[in-house]
Amino acid sequence: GNPSRTYRDDRGWMELTNNYQDTNGAIFNTGRSITPGNVVLRFKISTGQCSTPDTACNSNGADGFAMSVFQLGTTDELVTLLNNAYTGGGLGYGVSGPYGNTNVQAFHIEFDTWRNVNNGTSQLHTDPTEEDHIAVTLNGDPSVHHLIADVPDLEDNYWHQMEVRVVGEAVTVLMDESIVIDGTVPGLSFKGGFIGFTGTTGYYTNYHRFDDLEVQEACTF
């Protein structure tokens, strides 16, 4: 993809892909690494076909985006990893499982707006649902959905407030203050690392926007 397609919109948010085909965008906070342990992440997302968020807009685009935390030693390693990541069904973070053999500790929340069906090229796995969905995946592998929830109105072009809580093996995801995922991932140990967002388009497109990232580390509830 063309990195210039990730930009800060004059209206005040980050846009990952614009409404272009076959694009992957990524932006990471390389100045700060999140420490291992319990964490709360808050951010806003908006995806859809229209350039002005919070306007009604019929959207049936692709592919989606992901918030990732990669445990890596250096920003160079991060750049190399992202350059090797699959677009399309890989959502810009797929580097392991069917998408490669990179061994990385990572935590991902994906906002998937395209039903992947394994085609052997751009989509190397089949999603377990036909609906737009939010899912927790790990270690650069988009094919294994450890926790998943259908969210049919995900690409409605409106801003949605997300909150992700990781406490030990328990993961809770709230969207607009309603719980959409509340489960455990056996063996999960949040390793911390570089936090950021990736977004991809293919033949079908959407805008992929995020804003207002907040991180609370090692909190007790």
C-alpha positions in Angstrom: 0.0 0.0 0.0 0.9 3.6 -0.2 1.9 5.0 3.2 0.8 8.5 2.2 -2.8 7.3 2.3 -2.5 7.3 6.1 -2.9 10.9 7.2 -4.3 13.2 9.9 -7.5 14.6 8.5 -7.8 18.3 8.8 -11.0 17.7 10.7 -9.1 16.1 13.5 -8.7 12.3 13.3 -6.4 9.7 11.7 -7.5 8.2 8.4 -5.8 4.9 7.6 -6.7 4.0 4.0 -8.9 6.8 2.5 -11.4 5.3 0.2 -8.9 3.8 -2.2 -8.6 0.2 -3.5 -5.8 -2.2 -2.5 -4.5 0.0 0.3 -3.0 -0.8 3.7 -2.3 1.9 6.3 -0.6 1.7 9.7 0.2 4.1 12.4 1.9 3.2 15.7 2.9 5.1 18.8 6.6 4.2 18.6 7.5 6.8 21.3 6.0 4.8 24.1 5.7 1.1 24.9 2.9 -0.3 27.0 4.0 -2.3 29.9 2.9 -5.9 30.4 0.0 -6.6 32.7 -3.6 -5.4 33.0 -4.6 -2.6 30.6 -7.6 -0.5 29.5 -7.5 0.9 26.0 -10.1 3.4 24.8 -10.4 4.9 21.3 -13.0 5.9 18.8 -13.5 4.2 15.4 -15.6 5.0 12.4 -15.8 3.1 9.1 -18.0 3.5 6.1 -18.3 4.8 2.6 -18.9 8.6 3.2 -16.1 11.0 3.9 -18.0 12.8 6.7 -18.4 10.7 9.8 -21.7 10.8 11.8 -23.7 11.0 8.6 -26.0 8.2 7.6 -24.4 6.3 4.8 -25.1 2.9 3.2 -21.9 1.0 3.5 -20.9 -2.4 2.3 -17.2 -2.0 1.9 -14.0 -3.6 3.1 -11.8 -4.8 4.6 -11.6 -3.5 8.1 -9.0 -2.6 10.7 -7.3 -3.8 13.8 -5.8 -2.4 16.9 -2.6 -4.2 17.7 0.0 -4.4 20.5 3.2 -6.0 19.3 5.9 -6.9 21.8 9.1 -6.1 19.8 12.5 -4.7 20.8 12.8 -1.9 18.3 10.9 0.2 15.9 12.9 -1.3 13.0 11.5 -4.7 13.9 8.0 -3.2 13.9 8.5 -1.6 10.4 9.8 -4.9 9.0 6.9 -6.8 10.5 4.3 -4.4 9.1 5.9 -4.4 5.7 5.6 -8.2 5.7 2.0 -8.2 6.9 -0.8 -9.3 4.6 -3.4 -6.9 3.4 -6.9 -8.1 2.5 -7.9 -10.8 5.0 -4.7 -10.2 7.0 -6.0 -6.7 7.9 -2.4 -5.4 7.9 -1.3 -7.4 10.9 -1.3 -11.0 9.5 2.2 -12.4 9.8 1.7 -15.8 11.2 -0.5 -18.9 11.0 -1.6 -19.1 7.3 -0.2 -15.6 6.8 3.5 -16.3 7.5 5.9 -17.9 10.0 6.8 -14.8 12.1 7.0 -15.7 15.7 5.7 -12.6 17.6 3.9 -11.9 20.9 0.9 -9.7 20.0 -2.6 -8.9 21.0 -5.2 -7.7 18.4 -8.8 -6.5 18.4 -10.0 -6.6 14.8 -13.0 -4.7 13.3 -13.7 -6.9 10.3 -16.1 -5.7 7.8 -15.5 -8.3 5.1 -16.4 -12.0 5.2 -13.1 -13.7 4.4 -13.4 -17.0 2.5 -10.1 -18.8 1.9 -9.1 -18.2 -1.7 -5.4 -19.1 -1.4 -4.1 -15.7 -2.2 -5.4 -12.6 -0.4 -7.7 -14.4 2.0 -6.0 -17.4 3.7 -8.7 -18.2 6.2 -12.5 -18.3 6.4 -14.2 -16.1 9.0 -16.5 -18.0 11.4 -19.4 -15.6 10.7 -20.9 -13.8 7.7 -21.6 -10.6 9.6 -19.3 -7.7 10.3 -17.6 -8.6 13.6 -15.2 -7.7 16.4 -12.8 -10.3 17.4 -9.8 -10.9 19.6 -6.8 -12.6 17.9 -3.3 -13.2 19.0 0.3 -13.3 17.8 -0.2 -12.0 14.2 -2.6 -14.7 13.2 -6.0 -13.4 11.9 -7.3 -17.0 11.3 -7.9 -17.9 14.9 -10.7 -15.9 16.5 -10.3 -16.5 20.3 -13.3 -14.3 21.1 -15.8 -12.9 18.6 -19.0 -10.9 18.4 -21.2 -10.1 15.4 -21.7 -6.3 15.0 -23.9 -5.8 12.0 -23.8 -2.0 12.1 -20.0 -1.7 12.4 -19.6 0.1 9.1 -22.5 2.6 9.6 -20.1 5.6 9.1 -20.8 6.8 12.7 -18.2 7.2 15.4 -18.2 4.4 18.0 -16.5 4.6 21.4 -14.5 1.5 22.1 -13.1 0.2 25.4 -10.9 -2.9 25.7 -10.1 -4.2 29.1 -7.5 -7.0 29.6 -7.2 -8.4 33.1 -5.2 -11.6 33.3 -7.0 -14.0 30.9 -10.2 -12.0 30.9 -11.0 -9.7 27.9 -14.0 -7.3 27.9 -14.8 -5.1 24.9 -17.4 -2.4 25.1 -18.8 -0.5 22.1 -20.7 2.7 23.0 -20.7 1.6 26.6 -22.4 -1.7 25.8 -20.5 -5.0 26.3 -20.0 -6.8 23.0 -17.3 -9.3 24.2 -16.8 -10.6 27.7 -14.8 -13.8 27.9 -11.5 -15.4 28.7 -8.6 -16.4 26.5 -6.9 -19.4 28.2 -3.2 -18.8 28.6 -3.5 -15.1 27.7 -0.8 -13.0 29.3 -0.8 -9.4 28.0 2.9 -8.8 27.0 2.6 -5.1 26.2 4.6 -3.4 23.5 4.0 -1.0 20.6 0.3 0.0 20.2 -1.2 1.0 16.9 -3.8 0.6 14.2 -3.7 -1.0 10.8 -6.4 -0.9 8.1 -6.8 -2.4 4.7 -9.0 -2.2 1.6 -9.1 -4.5 -1.5 -11.4 -4.4 -4.4 -14.0 -3.0 -2.0 -13.2 0.0 0.1 -14.2 2.1 3.1 -12.7 5.0 5.1 -11.1 3.7 8.3 -10.8 6.4 11.0 -9.7 6.4 14.6 -9.2 9.0 17.2 -8.7 9.7 20.9 -6.6 6.8 22.0 -6.2 6.5 25.8 -4.1 3.9 27.6 -4.5 3.0 31.3 -1.9 0.6 32.5 -1.9 -1.9 35.3 -5.1 -0.7 36.8 -7.1 -2.6 39.4 -10.9 -2.5 39.1 
